[in-house]
Every structure is written in C-alpha cells, then in structure tokens.
Amino acid sequence: MKQSEELQKSGAENGQQPGRADEKDSPLEKLIDVHSKALDDLVNVNSLFTIAVFIGLSFASPKQHSLENRPECDADPVVAKTLVTYEVISFACFLVSSLAAKSLKVLLNFYKIRDYIELVGIPDKCLRKIILSSTWRHTLFMVSALASACGIIFLTLSMVNVVQIRLGKLSCGSVYTLKSVISLTVLVSAALVLLYVPPVIFAFFARMKENSDKKQSNTV
C-alpha cells in the first residue's frame, strides 16, 4: 500500500493523472500513431515522385534526336505532348494524395481529443457526425491511396514516352526501347499489385475492425 501511494504521489507531482498512461498505450492510440506515420511516409514518397515528374518534363523539348541515329526512330511532337500530359496528370494525382493524407492526419489528431473539443459558431453535429466520422476518414484514406496509385501509373506512362524520345520509338523496333519499356512496365505493375495494394487493403480493413470493435464494446 505504501509503495502504491508513493507512486501515485510521485505521478501527481510530475503532473500525471491516474490512468493517463493507460490511455496513451491503448490500442486505439497505437493504431492512430501507426497510421499517422504511414501517412507521413506516403507524403514523402509523393514528394520524391513529384521530383521525378519535373525531371521528366525536361525531356519534352522539341527537335530531340534519339540515340538510334536513325531519322525514322526520332519521336514526333505527339510523343512529347503526350509526355507533358501524363506528367501533369501524375503531378495532380500526387498533389491530391498528399493533401488527402495531410487532412486525414489532422483529423486523426483531432479524433484523439474529440471528447474535449467543441466548435464555436458551427453546429457540433458537423464535427461529430461528418468531419470525424469513420466514413469521412475512410474516404480520405482511399482517395489518398488511389490518387497515389494513379500518379504512379501516369508517371510510368510518361517514362515510356521518355524512353521513346531518348532510345527511339516503339514502332521503330529498337531492342533497347523494348527492353526498357517491358522492364519498367513489369516491375512497376508487380510493385503495385504485390507490394502496394495488399498493405492498403489491410490498413483499410484494420480501420473498419477498430470501429466495429468499438461499436461492439459500446453495445455490451
């Protein structure tokens, strides 16, 4: 008894309240922290891809000759225009993904303290039932993941056009062009399907599991 009283006393002196440590170590807090770190990593990856977008735009200058040294293998202006179009679309996708991820991280931080905040001048129902709802969080999560995946796809398509500009058009039958395009397409597709999609699906259903467990605990 003496030891427990001393521990409580020392905790009170340090400004800690009883049970506060348990709240920080709760499964919900740990899940939110994991998702917050994952969102930060997603934003960082999007930033790297954005740099690749601007590098790809530098290859869209007119009158570029391929390394094949054959006039029929030089890319026409249509290839360069397609390159710019795909680069702009991929940039927009990465931007949307980063904005959705940042918004979701803000909402997750507010979700931790949802019982201690209120809105001034706005109906509280807007906060509880819309902004902090699981449906809105799931929507932001899927928008961020899908926008990032679409950005990767369009960035890959733009890289195919970069390869055609530098190594020759696909219709020219250049071995180097075919090797580059096939390797790029296969590796990126495999990475999306095998490495990117499964964790995203797992994270999405982990959120739903957490919400369903909370609903079950409230009904008990």
C-alpha positions as CSV (number, residue, x, y, z in Angstrom):
1,M,0.0,0.0,0.0
2,K,2.8,2.4,0.9
3,Q,4.5,1.8,-2.4
4,S,1.3,2.4,-4.4
5,E,0.6,5.6,-2.5
6,E,4.2,6.8,-3.2
7,L,3.8,6.0,-6.9
8,Q,0.6,7.9,-7.1
9,K,2.1,10.8,-5.2
10,S,5.1,10.9,-7.5
11,G,2.8,10.8,-10.5
12,A,0.8,13.7,-9.2
13,E,3.9,15.7,-8.5
14,N,5.0,15.1,-12.2
15,G,1.7,16.4,-13.4
16,Q,0.4,12.9,-14.4
17,Q,-3.1,11.8,-13.8
18,P,-4.0,8.2,-12.9
19,G,-4.9,6.2,-15.9
20,R,-3.4,8.7,-18.4
21,A,-0.5,6.2,-19.2
22,D,-3.1,3.5,-20.0
23,E,-4.9,5.9,-22.4
24,K,-1.7,6.6,-24.2
25,D,-0.9,2.9,-24.6
26,S,-4.5,2.0,-25.6
27,P,-4.9,0.0,-28.9
28,L,-6.7,3.0,-30.5
29,E,-3.8,5.3,-29.7
30,K,-1.3,2.9,-31.1
31,L,-3.4,2.4,-34.3
32,I,-3.7,6.2,-34.8
33,D,0.1,6.6,-34.4
34,V,0.8,3.8,-36.9
35,H,-1.5,5.4,-39.5
36,S,0.0,8.9,-38.8
37,K,3.5,7.6,-39.5
38,A,2.3,5.8,-42.6
39,L,0.7,9.0,-43.9
40,D,3.9,10.8,-43.4
41,D,5.8,8.2,-45.4
42,L,3.2,8.4,-48.1
43,V,3.6,12.2,-48.4
44,N,7.4,11.8,-48.5
45,V,7.2,9.2,-51.3
46,N,4.8,11.5,-53.2
47,S,7.3,14.3,-52.9
48,L,10.0,12.1,-54.5
49,F,7.7,11.2,-57.3
50,T,6.9,14.9,-57.9
51,I,10.7,15.5,-58.4
52,A,10.7,12.7,-61.0
53,V,7.8,14.5,-62.7
54,F,9.7,17.7,-63.2
55,I,12.8,15.8,-64.4
56,G,10.6,14.1,-67.0
57,L,9.3,17.4,-68.2
58,S,12.8,18.4,-69.2
59,F,12.7,15.8,-71.9
60,A,9.7,17.4,-73.6
61,S,11.8,19.9,-75.6
62,P,11.2,19.8,-79.4
63,K,13.6,18.5,-82.0
64,Q,15.3,15.9,-79.9
65,H,17.0,13.0,-81.6
66,S,17.1,9.5,-80.3
67,L,20.3,7.6,-79.7
68,E,19.4,5.2,-82.6
69,N,20.8,7.8,-85.0
70,R,18.0,6.9,-87.5
71,P,15.5,9.7,-88.5
72,E,12.6,7.2,-88.6
73,C,13.2,6.4,-84.9
74,D,13.0,10.1,-83.7
75,A,9.9,10.8,-81.7
76,D,7.4,13.2,-83.2
77,P,5.8,16.1,-81.4
78,V,2.8,14.0,-80.4
79,V,5.0,11.9,-78.1
80,A,6.4,15.0,-76.4
81,K,2.8,16.4,-76.0
82,T,1.7,13.1,-74.5
83,L,4.6,13.1,-72.2
84,V,3.7,16.5,-70.8
85,T,0.1,15.5,-70.4
86,Y,0.9,12.4,-68.4
87,E,3.4,14.3,-66.3
88,V,0.8,17.0,-65.4
89,I,-1.8,14.3,-64.6
90,S,0.6,12.4,-62.4
91,F,1.6,15.6,-60.6
92,A,-2.1,16.4,-59.9
93,C,-2.6,12.9,-58.6
94,F,0.4,13.1,-56.2
95,L,-0.8,16.5,-55.0
96,V,-4.3,15.3,-54.3
97,S,-2.8,12.2,-52.5
98,S,-0.6,14.4,-50.3
99,L,-3.4,16.8,-49.5
100,A,-5.8,14.0,-48.5
101,A,-3.1,12.3,-46.4
102,K,-2.4,15.6,-44.5
103,S,-6.1,16.2,-44.0
104,L,-6.5,12.7,-42.7
105,K,-3.6,13.1,-40.3
106,V,-5.2,16.3,-38.9
107,L,-8.5,14.5,-38.4
108,L,-6.7,11.6,-36.6
109,N,-5.1,14.0,-34.2
110,F,-8.4,15.7,-33.5
111,Y,-10.0,12.2,-33.1
112,K,-7.8,11.6,-30.1
113,I,-9.2,14.6,-28.3
114,R,-12.7,14.5,-29.7
115,D,-14.3,14.4,-26.2
116,Y,-12.5,17.6,-25.1
117,I,-13.2,20.0,-28.0
118,E,-16.3,21.8,-29.4
119,L,-16.9,24.0,-32.4
120,V,-17.7,27.7,-31.9
121,G,-20.3,29.1,-34.3
122,I,-20.8,25.8,-36.1
123,P,-23.2,23.0,-35.1
124,D,-21.4,20.4,-33.1
125,K,-23.2,17.7,-35.2
126,C,-20.9,18.8,-38.1
127,L,-17.9,17.8,-36.1
128,R,-19.2,14.6,-34.6
129,K,-21.2,13.1,-37.4
130,I,-19.4,14.3,-40.5
131,I,-15.9,15.5,-40.1
132,L,-14.8,13.0,-37.5
133,S,-17.0,10.2,-38.8
134,S,-15.4,6.9,-39.9
135,T,-17.0,7.2,-43.3
136,W,-15.2,10.5,-44.0
137,R,-11.9,9.1,-42.7
138,H,-12.2,6.0,-44.9
139,T,-13.0,8.3,-47.9
140,L,-9.9,10.4,-47.3
141,F,-7.8,7.3,-46.8
142,M,-8.9,5.7,-50.1
143,V,-8.6,9.0,-52.0
144,S,-5.0,9.3,-50.8
145,A,-4.1,5.7,-51.7
146,L,-5.9,5.6,-55.1
147,A,-4.6,9.1,-56.1
148,S,-1.0,7.9,-55.3
149,A,-1.5,4.7,-57.3
150,C,-2.9,6.7,-60.3
151,G,0.0,9.0,-60.1
152,I,2.4,6.1,-60.3
153,I,0.6,4.7,-63.3
154,F,0.7,8.0,-65.2
155,L,4.3,8.6,-64.2
156,T,5.1,5.2,-65.7
157,L,3.3,6.0,-68.9
158,S,5.2,9.3,-69.1
159,M,8.5,7.4,-68.6
160,V,7.6,5.2,-71.6
161,N,7.4,8.3,-73.6
162,V,10.8,9.5,-72.2
163,V,12.3,6.2,-73.3
164,Q,10.8,6.6,-76.8
165,I,12.3,10.1,-77.0
166,R,15.8,9.0,-75.9
167,L,16.1,5.5,-77.3
168,G,13.7,5.5,-80.2
169,K,10.0,4.9,-80.9
170,L,8.5,1.5,-80.1
171,S,7.4,1.2,-83.7
172,C,11.0,1.5,-84.8
173,G,11.7,-1.9,-83.3
174,S,14.7,-0.8,-81.1
175,V,15.8,-3.6,-78.8
176,Y,16.9,-1.2,-76.1
177,T,13.5,0.6,-76.2
178,L,11.6,-2.7,-75.9
179,K,13.8,-3.9,-73.0
180,S,13.4,-0.7,-71.1
181,V,9.6,-0.4,-71.6
182,I,9.0,-4.1,-70.8
183,S,11.2,-4.0,-67.7
184,L,9.6,-0.7,-66.5
185,T,6.0,-2.0,-67.0
186,V,6.6,-5.4,-65.4
187,L,8.4,-4.1,-62.4
188,V,6.0,-1.2,-61.6
189,S,3.0,-3.4,-62.1
190,A,4.4,-6.1,-59.9
191,A,5.3,-3.5,-57.2
192,L,1.7,-2.0,-57.3
193,V,-0.1,-5.3,-57.2
194,L,2.2,-7.2,-54.8
195,L,3.7,-4.5,-52.6
196,Y,1.3,-1.5,-52.6
197,V,-2.2,-2.9,-52.8
198,P,-2.1,-5.5,-50.0
199,P,-0.9,-3.1,-47.2
200,V,-3.5,-0.6,-48.3
201,I,-6.3,-3.2,-48.2
202,F,-5.0,-4.4,-44.8
203,A,-4.9,-0.8,-43.4
204,F,-8.4,-0.1,-44.7
205,F,-9.9,-3.2,-43.0
206,A,-7.9,-2.6,-39.9
207,R,-9.7,0.7,-39.5
208,M,-13.1,-0.9,-40.0
209,K,-12.2,-3.6,-37.5
210,E,-11.2,-1.0,-34.9
211,N,-14.5,0.8,-35.5
212,S,-16.6,-2.4,-35.4
213,D,-14.9,-3.5,-32.1
214,K,-15.6,-0.1,-30.6
215,K,-19.3,-0.4,-31.6
216,Q,-19.5,-3.9,-30.1
217,S,-18.0,-2.6,-26.8
218,N,-20.5,0.2,-26.7
219,T,-23.4,-2.2,-27.1
220,V,-22.2,-4.6,-24.4
